[in-house]
Amino acid sequence: MFDHWPDTRALRVFDPPKPVVVDMAIADPSCGRSYAAGRGVSLRVRASGARIEPAMPALLFF
């Protein structure tokens, strides 16, 4: 019954990693909203120096 099971893996590893651009509005819908609205980045995150932009470069490993 399971003799010919396809090798479809859930994760694909990219070697070397591929450069990508992440749309932060899709990755985290709360990005870009004002802090006064109560849904923005918390003061603790902003105080740590995290920089969140609308489009951020990243590397795709999986």
CHARMM internal coordinates of N, CA and C (Angstrom, degrees):
IC EDIT
DIST 1 N 1 CA 1.4383
DIST 1 CA 1 C 1.5301
ANGL 1 N 1 CA 1 C 111.55
DIST 1 C 2 N 1.3380
ANGL 1 CA 1 C 2 N 117.85
DIHE 1 N 1 CA 1 C 2 N -45.10
DIST 2 N 2 CA 1.4624
ANGL 1 C 2 N 2 CA 121.49
DIHE 1 CA 1 C 2 N 2 CA -178.18
DIST 2 CA 2 C 1.5321
ANGL 2 N 2 CA 2 C 111.78
DIHE 1 C 2 N 2 CA 2 C -107.06
DIST 2 C 3 N 1.3070
ANGL 2 CA 2 C 3 N 117.45
DIHE 2 N 2 CA 2 C 3 N 26.36
DIST 3 N 3 CA 1.4648
ANGL 2 C 3 N 3 CA 120.93
DIHE 2 CA 2 C 3 N 3 CA -177.43
DIST 3 CA 3 C 1.5179
ANGL 3 N 3 CA 3 C 112.57
DIHE 2 C 3 N 3 CA 3 C -67.73
DIST 3 C 4 N 1.3146
ANGL 3 CA 3 C 4 N 118.12
DIHE 3 N 3 CA 3 C 4 N -32.59
DIST 4 N 4 CA 1.4599
ANGL 3 C 4 N 4 CA 121.09
DIHE 3 CA 3 C 4 N 4 CA -175.85
DIST 4 CA 4 C 1.5265
ANGL 4 N 4 CA 4 C 110.51
DIHE 3 C 4 N 4 CA 4 C -117.98
DIST 4 C 5 N 1.3191
ANGL 4 CA 4 C 5 N 116.39
DIHE 4 N 4 CA 4 C 5 N 52.72
DIST 5 N 5 CA 1.4558
ANGL 4 C 5 N 5 CA 121.59
DIHE 4 CA 4 C 5 N 5 CA -179.61
DIST 5 CA 5 C 1.5303
ANGL 5 N 5 CA 5 C 108.81
DIHE 4 C 5 N 5 CA 5 C -72.57
DIST 5 C 6 N 1.3327
ANGL 5 CA 5 C 6 N 119.03
DIHE 5 N 5 CA 5 C 6 N 128.17
DIST 6 N 6 CA 1.4703
ANGL 5 C 6 N 6 CA 120.30
DIHE 5 CA 5 C 6 N 6 CA -178.37
DIST 6 CA 6 C 1.5304
ANGL 6 N 6 CA 6 C 111.66
DIHE 5 C 6 N 6 CA 6 C -69.01
DIST 6 C 7 N 1.3172
ANGL 6 CA 6 C 7 N 115.63
DIHE 6 N 6 CA 6 C 7 N 147.97
DIST 7 N 7 CA 1.4694
ANGL 6 C 7 N 7 CA 121.08
DIHE 6 CA 6 C 7 N 7 CA 179.46
DIST 7 CA 7 C 1.5289
ANGL 7 N 7 CA 7 C 108.35
DIHE 6 C 7 N 7 CA 7 C -91.66
DIST 7 C 8 N 1.3272
ANGL 7 CA 7 C 8 N 117.04
DIHE 7 N 7 CA 7 C 8 N 76.10
DIST 8 N 8 CA 1.4547
ANGL 7 C 8 N 8 CA 121.80
DIHE 7 CA 7 C 8 N 8 CA 177.35
DIST 8 CA 8 C 1.5174
ANGL 8 N 8 CA 8 C 107.57
DIHE 7 C 8 N 8 CA 8 C -109.68
DIST 8 C 9 N 1.2883
ANGL 8 CA 8 C 9 N 116.40
DIHE 8 N 8 CA 8 C 9 N 105.15
DIST 9 N 9 CA 1.4597
ANGL 8 C 9 N 9 CA 121.36
DIHE 8 CA 8 C 9 N 9 CA -177.33
DIST 9 CA 9 C 1.5171
ANGL 9 N 9 CA 9 C 110.55
DIHE 8 C 9 N 9 CA 9 C -88.05
DIST 9 C 10 N 1.3177
ANGL 9 CA 9 C 10 N 115.26
DIHE 9 N 9 CA 9 C 10 N 148.85
DIST 10 N 10 CA 1.4604
ANGL 9 C 10 N 10 CA 120.67
DIHE 9 CA 9 C 10 N 10 CA -179.50
DIST 10 CA 10 C 1.5338
ANGL 10 N 10 CA 10 C 111.07
DIHE 9 C 10 N 10 CA 10 C -72.79
DIST 10 C 11 N 1.3097
ANGL 10 CA 10 C 11 N 117.31
DIHE 10 N 10 CA 10 C 11 N -32.20
DIST 11 N 11 CA 1.4647
ANGL 10 C 11 N 11 CA 121.86
DIHE 10 CA 10 C 11 N 11 CA 179.69
DIST 11 CA 11 C 1.5166
ANGL 11 N 11 CA 11 C 109.71
DIHE 10 C 11 N 11 CA 11 C -115.92
DIST 11 C 12 N 1.3123
ANGL 11 CA 11 C 12 N 115.32
DIHE 11 N 11 CA 11 C 12 N 137.33
DIST 12 N 12 CA 1.4553
ANGL 11 C 12 N 12 CA 120.84
DIHE 11 CA 11 C 12 N 12 CA 175.11
DIST 12 CA 12 C 1.5231
ANGL 12 N 12 CA 12 C 106.88
DIHE 11 C 12 N 12 CA 12 C -116.65
DIST 12 C 13 N 1.3197
ANGL 12 CA 12 C 13 N 117.94
DIHE 12 N 12 CA 12 C 13 N 124.62
DIST 13 N 13 CA 1.4560
ANGL 12 C 13 N 13 CA 122.70
DIHE 12 CA 12 C 13 N 13 CA -178.81
DIST 13 CA 13 C 1.5209
ANGL 13 N 13 CA 13 C 108.88
DIHE 12 C 13 N 13 CA 13 C -90.64
DIST 13 C 14 N 1.3412
ANGL 13 CA 13 C 14 N 116.40
DIHE 13 N 13 CA 13 C 14 N 128.92
DIST 14 N 14 CA 1.4593
ANGL 13 C 14 N 14 CA 121.98
DIHE 13 CA 13 C 14 N 14 CA 177.49
DIST 14 CA 14 C 1.5211
ANGL 14 N 14 CA 14 C 108.70
DIHE 13 C 14 N 14 CA 14 C -98.54
DIST 14 C 15 N 1.3085
ANGL 14 CA 14 C 15 N 116.79
DIHE 14 N 14 CA 14 C 15 N 119.85
DIST 15 N 15 CA 1.4614
ANGL 14 C 15 N 15 CA 121.41
DIHE 14 CA 14 C 15 N 15 CA 178.16
DIST 15 CA 15 C 1.5143
ANGL 15 N 15 CA 15 C 107.79
DIHE 14 C 15 N 15 CA 15 C -130.62
DIST 15 C 16 N 1.2958
ANGL 15 CA 15 C 16 N 120.20
DIHE 15 N 15 CA 15 C 16 N 106.83
DIST 16 N 16 CA 1.4633
ANGL 15 C 16 N 16 CA 129.09
DIHE 15 CA 15 C 16 N 16 CA 6.49
DIST 16 CA 16 C 1.5304
ANGL 16 N 16 CA 16 C 111.12
DIHE 15 C 16 N 16 CA 16 C -79.13
DIST 16 C 17 N 1.3455
ANGL 16 CA 16 C 17 N 116.62
DIHE 16 N 16 CA 16 C 17 N 160.59
DIST 17 N 17 CA 1.4700
ANGL 16 C 17 N 17 CA 120.17
DIHE 16 CA 16 C 17 N 17 CA 178.54
DIST 17 CA 17 C 1.5208
ANGL 17 N 17 CA 17 C 111.66
DIHE 16 C 17 N 17 CA 17 C -59.48
DIST 17 C 18 N 1.3386
ANGL 17 CA 17 C 18 N 115.96
DIHE 17 N 17 CA 17 C 18 N 147.01
DIST 18 N 18 CA 1.4651
ANGL 17 C 18 N 18 CA 121.18
DIHE 17 CA 17 C 18 N 18 CA -178.64
DIST 18 CA 18 C 1.5274
ANGL 18 N 18 CA 18 C 110.30
DIHE 17 C 18 N 18 CA 18 C -97.02
DIST 18 C 19 N 1.3277
ANGL 18 CA 18 C 19 N 117.60
DIHE 18 N 18 CA 18 C 19 N 135.30
DIST 19 N 19 CA 1.4651
ANGL 18 C 19 N 19 CA 119.47
DIHE 18 CA 18 C 19 N 19 CA 175.88
DIST 19 CA 19 C 1.5307
ANGL 19 N 19 CA 19 C 110.20
DIHE 18 C 19 N 19 CA 19 C -73.35
DIST 19 C 20 N 1.3278
ANGL 19 CA 19 C 20 N 116.27
DIHE 19 N 19 CA 19 C 20 N 134.77
DIST 20 N 20 CA 1.4637
ANGL 19 C 20 N 20 CA 122.51
DIHE 19 CA 19 C 20 N 20 CA 179.35
DIST 20 CA 20 C 1.5188
ANGL 20 N 20 CA 20 C 109.15
DIHE 19 C 20 N 20 CA 20 C -136.74
DIST 20 C 21 N 1.3238
ANGL 20 CA 20 C 21 N 116.50
DIHE 20 N 20 CA 20 C 21 N 166.48
DIST 21 N 21 CA 1.4608
ANGL 20 C 21 N 21 CA 122.71
DIHE 20 CA 20 C 21 N 21 CA 174.09
DIST 21 CA 21 C 1.5250
ANGL 21 N 21 CA 21 C 106.98
DIHE 20 C 21 N 21 CA 21 C -118.21
DIST 21 C 22 N 1.3369
ANGL 21 CA 21 C 22 N 116.77
DIHE 21 N 21 CA 21 C 22 N 124.32
DIST 22 N 22 CA 1.4545
ANGL 21 C 22 N 22 CA 122.58
DIHE 21 CA 21 C 22 N 22 CA -177.59
DIST 22 CA 22 C 1.5208
ANGL 22 N 22 CA 22 C 109.29
DIHE 21 C 22 N 22 CA 22 C -96.64
DIST 22 C 23 N 1.3341
ANGL 22 CA 22 C 23 N 116.53
DIHE 22 N 22 CA 22 C 23 N 125.41
DIST 23 N 23 CA 1.4566
ANGL 22 C 23 N 23 CA 121.96
DIHE 22 CA 22 C 23 N 23 CA 174.90
DIST 23 CA 23 C 1.5265
ANGL 23 N 23 CA 23 C 106.67
DIHE 22 C 23 N 23 CA 23 C -83.24
DIST 23 C 24 N 1.3322
ANGL 23 CA 23 C 24 N 117.03
DIHE 23 N 23 CA 23 C 24 N 106.39
DIST 24 N 24 CA 1.4540
ANGL 23 C 24 N 24 CA 121.34
DIHE 23 CA 23 C 24 N 24 CA -173.64
DIST 24 CA 24 C 1.5218
ANGL 24 N 24 CA 24 C 112.89
DIHE 23 C 24 N 24 CA 24 C -67.92
DIST 24 C 25 N 1.3185
ANGL 24 CA 24 C 25 N 118.58
DIHE 24 N 24 CA 24 C 25 N -22.98
DIST 25 N 25 CA 1.4634
ANGL 24 C 25 N 25 CA 120.37
DIHE 24 CA 24 C 25 N 25 CA 176.81
DIST 25 CA 25 C 1.5218
ANGL 25 N 25 CA 25 C 111.01
DIHE 24 C 25 N 25 CA 25 C -67.28
DIST 25 C 26 N 1.3362
ANGL 25 CA 25 C 26 N 117.29
DIHE 25 N 25 CA 25 C 26 N -27.20
DIST 26 N 26 CA 1.4560
ANGL 25 C 26 N 26 CA 121.60
DIHE 25 CA 25 C 26 N 26 CA 177.15
DIST 26 CA 26 C 1.5289
ANGL 26 N 26 CA 26 C 110.32
DIHE 25 C 26 N 26 CA 26 C -88.35
DIST 26 C 27 N 1.3371
ANGL 26 CA 26 C 27 N 117.14
DIHE 26 N 26 CA 26 C 27 N -41.73
DIST 27 N 27 CA 1.4629
ANGL 26 C 27 N 27 CA 120.63
DIHE 26 CA 26 C 27 N 27 CA -178.93
DIST 27 CA 27 C 1.5230
ANGL 27 N 27 CA 27 C 112.04
DIHE 26 C 27 N 27 CA 27 C -66.63
DIST 27 C 28 N 1.3300
ANGL 27 CA 27 C 28 N 117.64
DIHE 27 N 27 CA 27 C 28 N -39.29
DIST 28 N 28 CA 1.4659
ANGL 27 C 28 N 28 CA 122.64
DIHE 27 CA 27 C 28 N 28 CA 178.96
DIST 28 CA 28 C 1.5192
ANGL 28 N 28 CA 28 C 107.95
DIHE 27 C 28 N 28 CA 28 C -140.13
DIST 28 C 29 N 1.3184
ANGL 28 CA 28 C 29 N 117.85
DIHE 28 N 28 CA 28 C 29 N 98.20
DIST 29 N 29 CA 1.4636
ANGL 28 C 29 N 29 CA 120.61
DIHE 28 CA 28 C 29 N 29 CA -176.06
DIST 29 CA 29 C 1.5240
ANGL 29 N 29 CA 29 C 114.52
DIHE 28 C 29 N 29 CA 29 C -59.85
DIST 29 C 30 N 1.3331
ANGL 29 CA 29 C 30 N 119.04
DIHE 29 N 29 CA 29 C 30 N -18.14
DIST 30 N 30 CA 1.4624
ANGL 29 C 30 N 30 CA 120.48
DIHE 29 CA 29 C 30 N 30 CA 179.57
DIST 30 CA 30 C 1.5254
ANGL 30 N 30 CA 30 C 112.03
DIHE 29 C 30 N 30 CA 30 C -78.83
DIST 30 C 31 N 1.3185
ANGL 30 CA 30 C 31 N 118.35
DIHE 30 N 30 CA 30 C 31 N -10.74
DIST 31 N 31 CA 1.4685
ANGL 30 C 31 N 31 CA 121.03
DIHE 30 CA 30 C 31 N 31 CA 178.83
DIST 31 CA 31 C 1.5252
ANGL 31 N 31 CA 31 C 109.74
DIHE 30 C 31 N 31 CA 31 C -68.64
DIST 31 C 32 N 1.3051
ANGL 31 CA 31 C 32 N 115.45
DIHE 31 N 31 CA 31 C 32 N 142.04
DIST 32 N 32 CA 1.4392
ANGL 31 C 32 N 32 CA 120.23
DIHE 31 CA 31 C 32 N 32 CA 176.72
DIST 32 CA 32 C 1.5124
ANGL 32 N 32 CA 32 C 114.47
DIHE 31 C 32 N 32 CA 32 C 88.60
DIST 32 C 33 N 1.3159
ANGL 32 CA 32 C 33 N 117.55
DIHE 32 N 32 CA 32 C 33 N -9.36
DIST 33 N 33 CA 1.4571
ANGL 32 C 33 N 33 CA 119.55
DIHE 32 CA 32 C 33 N 33 CA 176.49
DIST 33 CA 33 C 1.5241
ANGL 33 N 33 CA 33 C 108.73
DIHE 32 C 33 N 33 CA 33 C -86.02
DIST 33 C 34 N 1.2902
ANGL 33 CA 33 C 34 N 116.36
DIHE 33 N 33 CA 33 C 34 N 150.55
DIST 34 N 34 CA 1.4598
ANGL 33 C 34 N 34 CA 119.41
DIHE 33 CA 33 C 34 N 34 CA -178.02
DIST 34 CA 34 C 1.5248
ANGL 34 N 34 CA 34 C 110.40
DIHE 33 C 34 N 34 CA 34 C -69.96
DIST 34 C 35 N 1.3214
ANGL 34 CA 34 C 35 N 115.60
DIHE 34 N 34 CA 34 C 35 N 147.97
DIST 35 N 35 CA 1.4591
ANGL 34 C 35 N 35 CA 120.50
DIHE 34 CA 34 C 35 N 35 CA 179.68
DIST 35 CA 35 C 1.5273
ANGL 35 N 35 CA 35 C 110.12
DIHE 34 C 35 N 35 CA 35 C -66.68
DIST 35 C 36 N 1.3366
ANGL 35 CA 35 C 36 N 117.16
DIHE 35 N 35 CA 35 C 36 N -30.89
DIST 36 N 36 CA 1.4599
ANGL 35 C 36 N 36 CA 121.17
DIHE 35 CA 35 C 36 N 36 CA -179.66
DIST 36 CA 36 C 1.5275
ANGL 36 N 36 CA 36 C 111.51
DIHE 35 C 36 N 36 CA 36 C -63.45
DIST 36 C 37 N 1.3219
ANGL 36 CA 36 C 37 N 116.46
DIHE 36 N 36 CA 36 C 37 N -25.93
DIST 37 N 37 CA 1.4654
ANGL 36 C 37 N 37 CA 120.04
DIHE 36 CA 36 C 37 N 37 CA 179.04
DIST 37 CA 37 C 1.5216
ANGL 37 N 37 CA 37 C 111.63
DIHE 36 C 37 N 37 CA 37 C -74.04
DIST 37 C 38 N 1.3384
ANGL 37 CA 37 C 38 N 116.48
DIHE 37 N 37 CA 37 C 38 N -9.09
DIST 38 N 38 CA 1.4573
ANGL 37 C 38 N 38 CA 120.05
DIHE 37 CA 37 C 38 N 38 CA 178.42
DIST 38 CA 38 C 1.5139
ANGL 38 N 38 CA 38 C 113.94
DIHE 37 C 38 N 38 CA 38 C 84.74
DIST 38 C 39 N 1.3130
ANGL 38 CA 38 C 39 N 117.53
DIHE 38 N 38 CA 38 C 39 N 4.84
DIST 39 N 39 CA 1.4591
ANGL 38 C 39 N 39 CA 119.85
DIHE 38 CA 38 C 39 N 39 CA -177.85
DIST 39 CA 39 C 1.5207
ANGL 39 N 39 CA 39 C 112.26
DIHE 38 C 39 N 39 CA 39 C -122.16
DIST 39 C 40 N 1.3026
ANGL 39 CA 39 C 40 N 118.46
DIHE 39 N 39 CA 39 C 40 N 7.94
DIST 40 N 40 CA 1.4512
ANGL 39 C 40 N 40 CA 121.43
DIHE 39 CA 39 C 40 N 40 CA -177.33
DIST 40 CA 40 C 1.5139
ANGL 40 N 40 CA 40 C 112.32
DIHE 39 C 40 N 40 CA 40 C -85.30
DIST 40 C 41 N 1.2968
ANGL 40 CA 40 C 41 N 115.85
DIHE 40 N 40 CA 40 C 41 N -167.54
DIST 41 N 41 CA 1.4543
ANGL 40 C 41 N 41 CA 122.36
DIHE 40 CA 40 C 41 N 41 CA 179.32
DIST 41 CA 41 C 1.5232
ANGL 41 N 41 CA 41 C 108.53
DIHE 40 C 41 N 41 CA 41 C -69.98
DIST 41 C 42 N 1.3250
ANGL 41 CA 41 C 42 N 116.83
DIHE 41 N 41 CA 41 C 42 N 135.39
DIST 42 N 42 CA 1.4581
ANGL 41 C 42 N 42 CA 120.58
DIHE 41 CA 41 C 42 N 42 CA -177.38
DIST 42 CA 42 C 1.5262
ANGL 42 N 42 CA 42 C 110.84
DIHE 41 C 42 N 42 CA 42 C -67.86
DIST 42 C 43 N 1.3175
ANGL 42 CA 42 C 43 N 115.94
DIHE 42 N 42 CA 42 C 43 N 159.70
DIST 43 N 43 CA 1.4643
ANGL 42 C 43 N 43 CA 121.17
DIHE 42 CA 42 C 43 N 43 CA 178.68
DIST 43 CA 43 C 1.5178
ANGL 43 N 43 CA 43 C 111.15
DIHE 42 C 43 N 43 CA 43 C -61.87
DIST 43 C 44 N 1.3296
ANGL 43 CA 43 C 44 N 117.72
DIHE 43 N 43 CA 43 C 44 N -35.86
DIST 44 N 44 CA 1.4655
ANGL 43 C 44 N 44 CA 120.90
DIHE 43 CA 43 C 44 N 44 CA 179.75
DIST 44 CA 44 C 1.5231
ANGL 44 N 44 CA 44 C 110.98
DIHE 43 C 44 N 44 CA 44 C -63.00
DIST 44 C 45 N 1.3238
ANGL 44 CA 44 C 45 N 116.96
DIHE 44 N 44 CA 44 C 45 N -41.23
DIST 45 N 45 CA 1.4640
ANGL 44 C 45 N 45 CA 120.60
DIHE 44 CA 44 C 45 N 45 CA 178.89
DIST 45 CA 45 C 1.5211
ANGL 45 N 45 CA 45 C 110.14
DIHE 44 C 45 N 45 CA 45 C -68.81
DIST 45 C 46 N 1.3254
ANGL 45 CA 45 C 46 N 117.07
DIHE 45 N 45 CA 45 C 46 N -44.16
DIST 46 N 46 CA 1.4649
ANGL 45 C 46 N 46 CA 119.95
DIHE 45 CA 45 C 46 N 46 CA 178.95
DIST 46 CA 46 C 1.5149
ANGL 46 N 46 CA 46 C 111.39
DIHE 45 C 46 N 46 CA 46 C -63.93
DIST 46 C 47 N 1.3406
ANGL 46 CA 46 C 47 N 118.13
DIHE 46 N 46 CA 46 C 47 N -36.18
DIST 47 N 47 CA 1.4630
ANGL 46 C 47 N 47 CA 121.54
DIHE 46 CA 46 C 47 N 47 CA -179.79
DIST 47 CA 47 C 1.5227
ANGL 47 N 47 CA 47 C 111.29
DIHE 46 C 47 N 47 CA 47 C -69.13
DIST 47 C 48 N 1.3336
ANGL 47 CA 47 C 48 N 117.63
DIHE 47 N 47 CA 47 C 48 N -25.47
DIST 48 N 48 CA 1.4611
ANGL 47 C 48 N 48 CA 120.02
DIHE 47 CA 47 C 48 N 48 CA -179.56
DIST 48 CA 48 C 1.5228
ANGL 48 N 48 CA 48 C 112.22
DIHE 47 C 48 N 48 CA 48 C -79.02
DIST 48 C 49 N 1.3192
ANGL 48 CA 48 C 49 N 116.79
DIHE 48 N 48 CA 48 C 49 N -7.86
DIST 49 N 49 CA 1.4574
ANGL 48 C 49 N 49 CA 120.35
DIHE 48 CA 48 C 49 N 49 CA 176.19
DIST 49 CA 49 C 1.5139
ANGL 49 N 49 CA 49 C 114.20
DIHE 48 C 49 N 49 CA 49 C 91.26
DIST 49 C 50 N 1.3233
ANGL 49 CA 49 C 50 N 117.34
DIHE 49 N 49 CA 49 C 50 N 17.29
DIST 50 N 50 CA 1.4592
ANGL 49 C 50 N 50 CA 120.02
DIHE 49 CA 49 C 50 N 50 CA 177.98
DIST 50 CA 50 C 1.5266
ANGL 50 N 50 CA 50 C 110.13
DIHE 49 C 50 N 50 CA 50 C -67.95
DIST 50 C 51 N 1.3161
ANGL 50 CA 50 C 51 N 115.98
DIHE 50 N 50 CA 50 C 51 N 129.34
DIST 51 N 51 CA 1.4646
ANGL 50 C 51 N 51 CA 121.17
DIHE 50 CA 50 C 51 N 51 CA 178.85
DIST 51 CA 51 C 1.5182
ANGL 51 N 51 CA 51 C 108.20
DIHE 50 C 51 N 51 CA 51 C -107.33
DIST 51 C 52 N 1.3074
ANGL 51 CA 51 C 52 N 116.41
DIHE 51 N 51 CA 51 C 52 N 117.77
DIST 52 N 52 CA 1.4539
ANGL 51 C 52 N 52 CA 121.29
DIHE 51 CA 51 C 52 N 52 CA 179.80
DIST 52 CA 52 C 1.5127
ANGL 52 N 52 CA 52 C 108.05
DIHE 51 C 52 N 52 CA 52 C -119.24
DIST 52 C 53 N 1.3312
ANGL 52 CA 52 C 53 N 115.81
DIHE 52 N 52 CA 52 C 53 N 120.08
DIST 53 N 53 CA 1.4570
ANGL 52 C 53 N 53 CA 122.41
DIHE 52 CA 52 C 53 N 53 CA -178.97
DIST 53 CA 53 C 1.5287
ANGL 53 N 53 CA 53 C 109.08
DIHE 52 C 53 N 53 CA 53 C -115.09
DIST 53 C 54 N 1.3393
ANGL 53 CA 53 C 54 N 118.37
DIHE 53 N 53 CA 53 C 54 N 163.52
DIST 54 N 54 CA 1.4704
ANGL 53 C 54 N 54 CA 120.49
DIHE 53 CA 53 C 54 N 54 CA -179.81
DIST 54 CA 54 C 1.5347
ANGL 54 N 54 CA 54 C 113.45
DIHE 53 C 54 N 54 CA 54 C -58.51
DIST 54 C 55 N 1.3193
ANGL 54 CA 54 C 55 N 118.02
DIHE 54 N 54 CA 54 C 55 N -38.24
DIST 55 N 55 CA 1.4698
ANGL 54 C 55 N 55 CA 122.74
DIHE 54 CA 54 C 55 N 55 CA 177.24
DIST 55 CA 55 C 1.5235
ANGL 55 N 55 CA 55 C 107.56
DIHE 54 C 55 N 55 CA 55 C -129.63
DIST 55 C 56 N 1.3309
ANGL 55 CA 55 C 56 N 116.29
DIHE 55 N 55 CA 55 C 56 N 124.64
DIST 56 N 56 CA 1.4604
ANGL 55 C 56 N 56 CA 120.48
DIHE 55 CA 55 C 56 N 56 CA -175.98
DIST 56 CA 56 C 1.5329
ANGL 56 N 56 CA 56 C 110.22
DIHE 55 C 56 N 56 CA 56 C -124.82
DIST 56 C 57 N 1.3470
ANGL 56 CA 56 C 57 N 116.28
DIHE 56 N 56 CA 56 C 57 N 133.75
DIST 57 N 57 CA 1.4645
ANGL 56 C 57 N 57 CA 119.29
DIHE 56 CA 56 C 57 N 57 CA 177.64
DIST 57 CA 57 C 1.5342
ANGL 57 N 57 CA 57 C 110.39
DIHE 56 C 57 N 57 CA 57 C -72.78
DIST 57 C 58 N 1.3280
ANGL 57 CA 57 C 58 N 115.50
DIHE 57 N 57 CA 57 C 58 N 147.10
DIST 58 N 58 CA 1.4575
ANGL 57 C 58 N 58 CA 121.04
DIHE 57 CA 57 C 58 N 58 CA -179.74
DIST 58 CA 58 C 1.5248
ANGL 58 N 58 CA 58 C 109.23
DIHE 57 C 58 N 58 CA 58 C -153.18
DIST 58 C 59 N 1.3332
ANGL 58 CA 58 C 59 N 116.13
DIHE 58 N 58 CA 58 C 59 N 174.76
DIST 59 N 59 CA 1.4586
ANGL 58 C 59 N 59 CA 122.30
DIHE 58 CA 58 C 59 N 59 CA 175.33
DIST 59 CA 59 C 1.5271
ANGL 59 N 59 CA 59 C 108.81
DIHE 58 C 59 N 59 CA 59 C -116.95
DIST 59 C 60 N 1.3248
ANGL 59 CA 59 C 60 N 116.18
DIHE 59 N 59 CA 59 C 60 N 133.94
DIST 60 N 60 CA 1.4535
ANGL 59 C 60 N 60 CA 122.52
DIHE 59 CA 59 C 60 N 60 CA -179.87
DIST 60 CA 60 C 1.5267
ANGL 60 N 60 CA 60 C 108.72
DIHE 59 C 60 N 60 CA 60 C -95.36
DIST 60 C 61 N 1.3579
ANGL 60 CA 60 C 61 N 115.83
DIHE 60 N 60 CA 60 C 61 N 115.13
DIST 61 N 61 CA 1.4595
ANGL 60 C 61 N 61 CA 121.33
DIHE 60 CA 60 C 61 N 61 CA 179.11
DIST 61 CA 61 C 1.5161
ANGL 61 N 61 CA 61 C 111.29
DIHE 60 C 61 N 61 CA 61 C -99.75
DIST 61 C 62 N 1.3374
ANGL 61 CA 61 C 62 N 118.91
DIHE 61 N 61 CA 61 C 62 N -38.74
DIST 62 N 62 CA 1.4629
ANGL 61 C 62 N 62 CA 123.66
DIHE 61 CA 61 C 62 N 62 CA -176.46
DIST 62 CA 62 C 1.4978
ANGL 62 N 62 CA 62 C 110.07
DIHE 61 C 62 N 62 CA 62 C -117.29
END
COOR INIT
IC SEED 1 N 1 CA 1 C
IC BUILD
